[in-house]
Amino acid sequence: MEARRKEAREKRIGFRGRIVGMHEAGQSIRTIANNLGISTRTVLRWIRRSEDTDWYGNLPRGRPPRCTTPAQRRDIIQAAEADPQTNAVTIRESLHLDVSERTVRRVLHEAGVHHRTPANKEFLTDQHREGRLRFAQQYVNKPEEFWKRVIWTDEKTFSSTSHGRRHCWRRNDTR
């Protein structure tokens, strides 16, 4: 199999050399096509390839057409911003799109919307700090017997589902 490929490649390179040589000798594209028994389009293709690159196999390829229309991309972004805690599969199914969830993620990423883990707690504000300081100053002189009767608790955020860590779609540098 490999020998056949190598032989076909060498044949194409030799054929290309004849086309380019005839072109450089000043023959017209139609004359080259008639002499070799090929179409003018084939001659043009080989001549252009010889001018663009040294080896015809390294030509740049065009990007395949997009799977989504601009309206669908807009709908995907709006769906993610309307319900940030959804996922790509749910967005795809709710919009009845015939694309993969990877395509939905790619559209969102191109728009600057990424799937992030939200912050669990709010940051301490100046009001919080002042309140804590007032509490400490108010109870600083209480005797040890007073503190033995105090029960301390800590806040904990619980989730009613067991889906693990929460995620949300949001733009960069937003919270």
C-alpha positions in Angstrom: 0.0 0.0 0.0 2.8 2.4 0.9 4.7 1.6 -2.3 1.6 2.5 -4.3 1.2 5.8 -2.5 4.8 6.7 -3.1 4.6 5.8 -6.8 1.4 7.9 -7.2 3.1 10.8 -5.4 6.2 10.7 -7.7 3.9 10.5 -10.7 2.0 13.6 -9.6 5.2 15.5 -8.9 6.6 14.6 -12.4 3.3 15.6 -14.0 3.4 18.9 -12.1 7.0 19.5 -13.2 5.9 19.2 -16.9 3.0 21.6 -16.4 5.2 24.2 -14.6 8.0 23.8 -17.1 5.7 24.3 -20.1 4.2 27.4 -18.3 7.6 28.8 -17.6 8.6 28.2 -21.3 5.8 30.7 -22.2 3.1 28.3 -23.3 -0.5 29.4 -22.6 -2.7 27.5 -20.2 -5.0 26.3 -23.0 -2.0 25.0 -25.0 -0.6 23.1 -22.0 -4.1 21.6 -21.3 -4.5 20.5 -25.0 -0.9 19.0 -25.2 -1.3 17.0 -22.0 -5.0 16.1 -22.5 -6.2 17.7 -19.2 -8.5 20.5 -18.3 -7.4 24.1 -18.1 -8.6 24.1 -14.5 -6.1 21.4 -13.6 -3.3 23.3 -15.3 -4.3 26.5 -13.3 -4.4 24.5 -10.1 -0.9 23.2 -10.5 0.5 26.5 -11.7 -1.0 28.3 -8.7 0.3 25.6 -6.3 3.8 26.0 -7.8 3.7 29.7 -7.2 2.3 29.5 -3.6 4.5 26.8 -2.2 7.5 24.6 -3.0 5.5 21.4 -2.3 1.9 21.2 -3.3 0.9 19.2 -0.2 1.4 22.1 2.2 -1.4 24.3 0.9 -3.5 26.1 3.5 -6.9 24.7 3.8 -10.1 26.7 4.3 -12.0 26.5 7.5 -15.1 24.3 7.4 -18.4 26.1 7.5 -19.9 26.8 10.9 -22.5 24.5 12.3 -24.5 27.3 13.8 -26.1 30.4 12.4 -25.6 33.9 14.0 -29.1 33.7 15.4 -28.4 30.3 17.0 -25.2 31.6 18.5 -27.0 34.6 19.9 -29.7 32.3 21.4 -27.0 30.1 23.0 -25.4 33.1 24.7 -28.8 34.4 25.9 -29.7 31.0 27.3 -26.5 30.8 29.3 -26.9 34.4 30.6 -30.6 33.8 31.5 -29.8 30.6 33.5 -26.1 30.7 34.4 -26.2 27.5 36.4 -27.2 25.4 33.4 -24.9 23.2 31.3 -24.1 22.9 27.6 -26.2 19.8 27.1 -29.3 21.5 28.6 -28.8 24.6 26.5 -28.5 22.4 23.4 -31.6 20.5 24.2 -33.7 23.5 25.2 -32.9 25.2 21.9 -33.4 22.0 19.9 -30.0 22.4 18.2 -28.5 19.7 16.0 -24.9 20.3 17.3 -22.7 18.8 19.9 -22.3 20.1 23.4 -18.7 20.9 22.5 -20.0 23.3 19.8 -22.2 25.0 22.4 -19.2 25.4 24.7 -17.1 26.7 21.9 -19.7 29.4 21.0 -19.9 30.5 24.6 -16.1 30.6 24.9 -15.8 32.7 21.7 -18.3 35.2 23.3 -16.2 35.4 26.5 -18.7 33.4 28.6 -17.0 30.6 30.6 -18.1 28.0 33.1 -16.8 29.0 36.5 -17.2 27.9 40.0 -19.1 30.6 41.9 -17.8 32.1 45.1 -19.4 30.4 48.2 -19.4 33.3 50.5 -19.4 37.1 50.3 -16.3 39.0 51.2 -16.2 40.9 54.5 -17.3 44.5 54.1 -16.4 47.4 56.3 -19.7 47.0 58.0 -19.0 43.4 58.9 -15.6 44.4 60.3 -17.1 47.2 62.4 -19.8 44.9 63.7 -17.2 42.3 64.8 -15.1 45.0 66.5 -18.2 46.3 68.4 -19.0 42.7 69.5 -15.5 42.2 70.8 -15.4 45.5 72.6 -18.8 44.9 74.2 -17.9 41.5 75.6 -14.2 41.9 76.3 -14.6 42.3 80.1 -17.0 39.4 80.7 -15.9 36.9 83.3 -14.9 33.3 82.4 -18.1 31.9 83.9 -20.1 33.9 81.3 -18.2 32.4 78.4 -18.7 28.8 79.8 -22.5 29.2 79.2 -22.1 30.5 75.6 -22.6 28.0 72.8 -20.7 28.9 69.6 -22.0 27.8 66.2 -20.5 28.3 62.7 -22.4 29.0 59.5 -22.4 26.2 56.9 -23.9 26.3 53.4 -25.8 23.1 52.6 -27.0 21.9 49.2 -30.3 20.1 48.7 -28.8 18.1 45.9 -25.7 15.9 45.7 -24.4 17.0 42.4 -21.1 18.1 43.8 -19.6 21.5 43.1 -21.8 24.2 41.6 -20.9 25.9 38.3 -22.2 28.9 36.4 -21.7 30.5 33.0 -20.4 34.1 33.3 -18.2 36.6 31.5 -14.6 37.2 32.5 -14.0 39.6 35.4 -17.6 39.4 36.7 -18.9 37.9 39.8 
